[in-house]
Amino acid sequence: MHNVSFIEAQQQGFFTKQGLNVCYNQVTSSTQQFNSLLSGQYDILETTADNAVNRYVNAQLPVQIEAGMDQGAGLDLIANTANGIHSISDLKGKTVAVDAPNSGYVFAMEKMLAANGLSLQNGDYSLQVIGGSLQRFQAISAGHTSTGDPVYATILGTPFSEQAHYVSTLSDLGQFSSYVAPYQGASLVTTRAYAQANPQTLTNFITALIQGYNFAINPLNKNTVIADIASTDNVTTQVATDVYHDSMYDLVRGENVEELLNTPGLVNTINLRQEFGGFTTPVNSQQLVRPGKNSLYDDEYWKAALCQTFTKN
């Protein structure tokens, strides 16, 4: 879904002022998302950093993180109590809904369950592939898939975890940040080829996001931003208020300040995948996060955008 900085970049016309016409599409899974990026359908993705790490390391694909978006905003384990789940221990022998078997939030979920004595490797539970956050929120709210299979629990981020708090049959079993922090969650990702061929476009895009963040974090704009969240995400004012607080006021897991990627958080994201066997070969996370033109992470466009933000505006 849209993060708050993106919403305000659109609503306040910051993209337009940077000479951009941004077309937003919501995907049904991270698999589809990256296939579409590599095929050229999309220029830029908002996706969890782990998804980029997975493609960069395991598939050796030329994808690159260009900026941070959030540090796991609202990332909670949500259960359906109508299906008999009231605690993490109740998930023993059950399935847990995920986007894809190798997506970033699988490892976040594994960490939370492992800390409570449940191991995926030991067969204490299994994965139920449903799709992206919207699809999982709809399924967990209904308590079952379209084919009638029960849905017991899943990890959700903003705005879906906030929405879940107002569904009577859903229960929040815990925040991921209680288990891993800092953490780099949603991030701005492109192919290296796109970034290097369109440096000014990418710089302008990140500039607009920084402007969106700075507009949203200003207390004078709070009511406007909450209304924009409610309208854009089609949620109630109360849910929008919760999203705003989780995104803008939570320093541990909220949105990245002015889109600056949380490097220690990215190290933890990589280490989390490694802890649960998510790499085909071992990696050195400290080396992997060093920025460079052909590296996993390239900070040159963010630096240019930050400079542009305060010299032109």
C-alpha positions in Angstrom: 0.0 0.0 0.0 0.9 3.7 -0.1 3.1 4.9 2.7 2.3 8.4 4.1 5.2 10.2 2.4 3.9 8.9 -1.0 0.4 9.9 -0.2 1.4 13.5 0.5 3.8 13.6 -2.4 0.7 12.9 -4.5 -1.9 14.9 -2.6 0.3 18.0 -2.2 1.5 18.0 -5.8 5.2 17.4 -5.0 5.5 14.8 -7.8 4.0 17.2 -10.3 6.3 20.0 -9.1 9.2 17.7 -9.8 7.9 17.2 -13.4 6.6 13.7 -12.7 3.3 12.0 -13.6 3.3 9.0 -11.2 1.0 6.1 -11.9 0.4 3.9 -8.9 -0.5 0.2 -9.1 -1.1 -2.3 -6.3 0.3 -5.8 -6.8 -1.1 -9.1 -5.7 2.2 -10.6 -4.6 5.9 -9.9 -4.3 6.5 -12.5 -7.0 4.3 -10.6 -9.5 5.9 -7.3 -8.4 9.4 -8.3 -9.2 8.4 -10.1 -12.4 6.7 -6.9 -13.5 9.7 -4.8 -12.6 12.1 -7.0 -14.6 9.8 -7.0 -17.6 9.7 -3.2 -17.6 6.0 -2.8 -16.6 7.0 -0.9 -13.5 9.9 1.5 -13.1 10.0 1.7 -9.3 8.8 -0.6 -6.5 7.9 -0.1 -2.9 8.7 -3.5 -1.4 10.3 -4.9 1.8 14.0 -4.6 1.7 14.3 -8.4 2.2 12.6 -9.0 -1.1 15.3 -7.1 -2.9 18.0 -8.8 -0.9 16.6 -12.2 -1.9 16.6 -11.4 -5.6 20.0 -9.7 -5.5 21.8 -12.5 -3.6 20.0 -15.7 -4.4 18.9 -15.1 -8.0 21.7 -12.6 -8.7 19.2 -10.2 -10.3 20.3 -6.6 -11.0 17.9 -5.0 -8.5 18.9 -2.2 -6.2 17.6 -0.5 -3.1 17.6 3.3 -3.6 16.0 4.7 -0.4 14.2 3.7 2.7 10.4 3.9 3.2 9.6 2.4 6.6 11.2 0.3 9.3 8.4 -2.2 9.7 5.5 0.3 10.3 2.6 -1.5 12.0 4.2 -4.9 11.4 2.2 -7.2 13.7 1.2 -10.8 13.9 -2.6 -10.9 13.5 -4.7 -14.0 14.4 -8.3 -15.0 13.9 -9.8 -15.9 17.2 -12.9 -17.4 15.6 -10.6 -20.2 14.4 -9.4 -20.8 17.9 -6.1 -18.8 17.9 -5.6 -16.7 21.0 -1.9 -16.9 21.4 1.2 -17.8 19.4 1.3 -21.3 21.0 -2.2 -22.0 19.5 -0.5 -21.9 16.1 1.2 -25.3 16.7 0.0 -27.7 14.0 -1.7 -24.9 12.0 -0.9 -22.9 8.8 0.3 -19.3 8.8 -0.7 -17.2 5.8 2.2 -15.6 3.8 2.7 -13.7 0.6 5.2 -16.2 -0.9 7.4 -18.9 0.7 10.5 -16.8 0.4 9.1 -13.3 1.0 10.6 -11.0 3.6 7.8 -11.2 6.2 8.1 -15.0 6.3 11.4 -14.6 8.2 9.8 -12.0 10.5 7.0 -14.4 11.3 9.5 -17.3 11.8 11.5 -15.1 14.3 8.3 -14.4 16.3 7.2 -18.0 16.4 10.6 -19.4 17.1 10.9 -17.1 20.1 7.7 -18.7 21.3 8.9 -22.3 20.8 7.5 -23.0 17.3 9.8 -24.0 14.5 8.9 -24.1 10.8 11.9 -26.5 10.1 10.6 -28.9 12.8 7.1 -28.9 11.3 5.4 -27.2 14.2 3.4 -25.2 11.6 3.3 -24.8 7.9 3.0 -21.9 5.4 -0.2 -21.1 3.5 0.5 -19.0 0.4 -2.3 -16.4 -0.2 -0.6 -13.3 -1.7 0.0 -9.7 -0.9 -1.1 -7.8 2.2 -4.5 -6.9 0.9 -5.3 -10.5 0.0 -4.1 -11.7 3.4 -6.1 -9.1 5.3 -9.2 -10.1 3.4 -8.6 -13.7 4.1 -7.8 -13.4 7.8 -10.8 -11.1 8.3 -13.0 -13.7 6.6 -11.3 -16.5 8.5 -11.0 -18.6 5.4 -9.8 -18.5 1.8 -12.0 -18.4 -1.3 -11.9 -22.2 -1.3 -12.9 -22.5 2.3 -9.6 -23.3 3.9 -9.2 -21.8 7.4 -6.9 -18.8 7.8 -5.4 -18.8 11.3 -2.8 -16.0 11.3 -0.6 -13.7 9.2 1.8 -10.8 9.5 0.4 -7.5 8.3 1.7 -3.9 8.2 0.0 -0.5 7.8 -2.8 0.1 7.1 -4.0 -3.5 7.5 -2.7 -4.2 11.0 -4.5 -1.0 12.2 -7.7 -2.1 10.4 -7.4 -5.5 12.1 -7.7 -3.9 15.5 -11.3 -3.0 14.7 -12.4 -6.4 13.5 -14.0 -8.2 16.4 -12.7 -11.7 15.5 -9.1 -10.6 15.0 -6.4 -10.4 17.7 -2.9 -8.8 17.7 -0.4 -11.4 18.9 2.5 -9.0 19.0 4.7 -6.5 17.3 7.6 -7.7 15.3 9.7 -4.8 16.6 9.7 -6.5 20.0 11.8 -9.2 18.5 14.0 -7.4 16.0 14.9 -3.7 15.9 16.0 -1.7 14.1 14.7 -3.3 10.9 14.5 -2.0 7.3 11.1 -2.8 6.0 9.5 -1.2 2.9 12.1 0.3 0.6 12.4 2.0 -2.8 13.7 -0.5 -5.3 14.6 -0.3 -9.0 16.7 -2.2 -11.5 20.3 -0.9 -11.7 19.7 -0.2 -15.4 16.7 2.0 -14.8 18.5 4.0 -12.1 21.6 4.6 -14.1 19.6 5.5 -17.3 17.2 7.8 -15.4 19.2 9.4 -12.6 17.3 12.7 -12.6 13.9 11.1 -12.7 14.8 8.9 -9.7 16.3 11.9 -7.9 13.1 13.9 -8.5 11.0 11.0 -7.3 12.9 10.7 -4.1 12.8 14.5 -3.7 9.0 14.5 -3.8 8.9 11.7 -1.2 11.2 13.7 1.1 8.9 16.7 0.7 5.9 14.4 1.4 7.5 13.2 4.6 8.4 16.7 5.7 4.8 17.9 5.1 3.4 14.9 6.9 5.6 15.2 10.0 4.7 18.9 10.5 2.1 18.9 13.3 0.3 21.8 11.6 -0.6 19.4 8.8 -1.8 16.5 10.9 -5.5 16.8 10.3 -4.9 17.2 6.5 -2.6 14.2 6.4 -5.1 12.0 8.4 -7.8 13.0 6.0 -5.6 12.1 3.0 -4.7 8.7 4.5 -8.4 8.0 5.0 -9.3 9.0 1.5 -6.4 7.3 -0.2 -6.6 4.0 1.7 -10.4 4.0 2.0 -10.3 3.6 5.8 -12.0 5.3 8.6 -10.7 8.4 10.3 -9.8 6.4 13.4 -7.8 3.9 11.3 -6.1 6.7 9.4 -5.2 8.3 12.7 -3.6 5.1 13.9 -1.7 4.8 10.6 -0.5 8.3 11.0 0.8 7.7 14.5 2.4 4.4 13.7 4.1 5.9 10.6 5.1 9.3 11.7 5.6 9.1 15.5 7.0 5.6 16.1 10.7 6.2 15.9 11.5 2.5 16.1 9.4 1.1 13.3 7.8 4.1 11.6 8.7 5.7 8.3 12.3 6.4 7.5 13.1 10.0 8.3 13.3 11.8 4.9 13.6 8.4 3.2 17.1 7.8 4.7 17.6 4.0 4.6 18.3 2.5 8.1 21.6 0.8 7.5 21.8 -1.0 10.8 18.2 -2.0 10.1 19.2 -3.4 6.7 22.0 -5.4 8.4 19.4 -6.9 10.7 17.0 -7.6 7.8 19.8 -9.6 6.1 20.9 -11.3 9.2 17.3 -12.4 9.9 17.1 -14.1 6.5 20.4 -15.8 7.1 19.3 -17.0 10.6 16.5 -19.0 9.0 18.4 -20.4 6.1 17.2 -17.9 3.5 20.4 -17.8 1.4 21.9 -20.4 -0.9 25.4 -19.4 0.3 26.4 -17.4 3.5 26.7 -13.7 3.2 28.5 -10.9 5.1 25.7 -8.4 5.9 28.2 -5.6 6.7 29.8 -5.9 3.3 26.5 -6.3 1.6 25.1 -3.0 2.8 28.0 -0.9 1.7 26.6 1.5 -0.9 27.8 1.6 -4.5 26.7 2.0 -8.0 26.5 -1.7 -8.7 25.8 -2.8 -5.1 22.6 -3.9 -3.4 22.2 -0.4 -2.0 23.1 2.8 -3.8 22.7 6.0 -1.9 23.7 8.5 -4.6 20.1 9.3 -5.7 18.9 9.8 -2.2 21.9 12.1 -1.5 21.1 14.1 -4.7 17.5 14.3 -3.7 18.2 15.5 -0.2 20.5 18.2 -1.6 17.9 19.1 -4.2 15.1 19.3 -1.5 16.9 22.0 0.4 18.5 24.0 -2.5 15.5 24.3 -4.8 12.7 24.4 -2.2 
